[in-house]
Amino acid sequence: MTRILPWLLLTAIAFDTPAWAYDVFSSAYLYELGFYGLYPTTSFKSSELTPPLLNFPRWDEQKCNDGYYVIAQKGKLVSDPGSTIFDSRGELVWADNTYGVVFNLQIQTYQGENYLTFWASPDGSSHGYGRGTYYMLDSSYQLFKKFEPAGEGLLGDLHEFQITERGTALVTIYNPVPADLTSIGGPEQGWALDCLFQEIDIATGDLLFEWSAIDHVAISDVIRYFAGEDDGTTPDTAFDFFHINSVDVDAEGNYVVSGRHTSTILCISPQGEILWTLGGNANDFRDLSDGHATSFMYQHHAQLHANHTLSIFDNAGSERAGPASKEGYSRGILVQLDTTNMTVTLLHEYFDPGNPTTAVSQGSMQVMDDRVVLGYGWLPFVTDFAFDGSMLCAVELAPWVAARWGLVNSYRAFKARTWVGKPADPPSVYLHPPERQVFVSWNGATEVERWVLQGAEWEDLRSKREGGEETKFVDLDIVEKVSFETAFNLVDDMPQYIRIVAVDKHGQVLTRSQIIDRHVGNAPQNLVYNVLVYGAVFVALIGASLLVIGRRGRKAILGNCSRGCDTLARAAGAWKDSVMGSDGISERYPSRTWWRDWGGAKPHELQSIYHE
């Protein structure tokens, strides 16, 4: 068996050569087996960013070649979790890890402008919820606004941060409160996690509306079992009976709330009353699709759409103990609601019939104008579907061998049709003269069409410094921007000083890089690398010298060293005798000539060839 393993590996490699026909990385087998690593990443010369290497097991050049993927990767294998934007081919556009673990990264519109929005906390999440802050970054990736929920001691939860058309934010909050848990087998004087949501005016920070689950939902409506670490005995272990994970609002001001642990979708009036409940033990609707419209369990991301339709990411599984779903796999569903006759119909469901999977936590379903995008949360996969349910393209952030254990994941994943990034920071340039190349990247820039390498001599720079005309840089090379990092080849007859210019599709200059002496460069010095290199060179020179002088020469050198060491040993012994005396305690050690046998040399081989 062991003899055929190498042949099997070679066969897999032969049939799984990554396809770059459309400039996307696509590996059908080796990637899934972890051949490229449990969390494959991409590295650059001009940037320290290490984003994940996206794998496209399915790709359609005509239907997938547009937009941006907006993902916040995290997990035990992710050494630098944070926010990322990729283009449709998996090339990095922007990455940032200064906020640490990020949840719910997306592009939203506020007062006619697009912003990157997310939740973050230095402590991350615990017990399935978070206590942190909401952030908004503008198109230059600078902080526009950050805020927290209204109320003393309340901190923002990670599950929802949605900006409405009326300039408000919908956010979620988890707060432990005393509760009687006897209806589910818990203590009478117990603790439960109250799930709240607030609507806040972004401009003023004023609280406009607040709703509490424990005031309106019976604890006995919970679907999950009363088991696990949240046993309700202390505030830190308060029982999570509802687990709010999404909030939306319709044109009439009614709110739609998803409760994961009750497997319900609630409609809340502007006065706080429950108008209807879809799914779970308190379901109000008659299912016209043989139960498949209300069979969702442990769901995420319920969103309202036109014509009274509702999209839901049905996890159909949970990391907490509870009854199993009859569906058996995670899916996205689009249902039609008739709130007059109180009926519900399944319009479409979205999943991969060839490889159905179950995401036990997290997840999202985004309905766009021409497709549906599923983010599998616990599983680091993103899939684009046509409205009829057929798959268009699929993206993976990590192979299945790591994904199945949740070692790499993303709470939600979105696709944006447009995003214009104009970074405030300048482009990054890397030049190490021996490599005879210069590399440039501009983290977050979306409008660069091409890069122009320019050069100038010292006289040109000096004339500008002394009040002369604008420095006369000349164009040396032009390269179209097709990836995050671009490289220029350097030749000997180029001017000594160079810079790189970013140009948009209209030919307008966006920015210029720093000026660099191409003979000196700006590559950081690697101390460890230099020590190893110079140490290896020194050892090699010593070895070569010993080979050149021959055997007799080596013996002469060792013999001279022998006499020198004998002299040092005698001097040391005399010093000991003079200081400590010649009794037994201070007697010189017979091992003082230990060096004689260093390297296993025989005594006669250590004698000098030429006697004085």
Protein Blocks (a to p, Z undefined) as FASTA:
>chain_A
ZZmmmmmmmmmmmmmgccfklopacdfklmmnomnojbdcdddfkbcbdcdddddfbccf
klmngcjdddddedjklmbgcdddddfkopafbdcfklopaehiacddeehiacdddddd
fklpaehiacdddddddfkopafbdcddedehiacdfkbccddfkopacddddddddddf
klnopafblcddddddddddfknopafbdcdfklmpcfklpmbdcedjknolamklcccf
kopabdcddfkopacdddfklopacdddfkopafbdeehjklcbdcfegopmmmgghiah
iaddehhiacdddfkpafbdcdddfklpacdddddddfknopaddfbdcddfklccddfb
gciddddfkbccddehjaccdddddfkopafbdcdfbdfklmmnopaccfbacddfbdcd
ddfbdcdddddfklopacdddehiakbfbdcdddddfklmmmmmnopacdddddfbdcdd
fbfbdcddddfkbcfbdcdddddfkopafbdcddddfklopadcdfklmmmmmmmmmmmm
mmmmmmmnommlmmmmmmmmmmmmmmmmmmmmmmmmmmnopafklpccfklmmmmmgghi
afklmpcfbdZZ
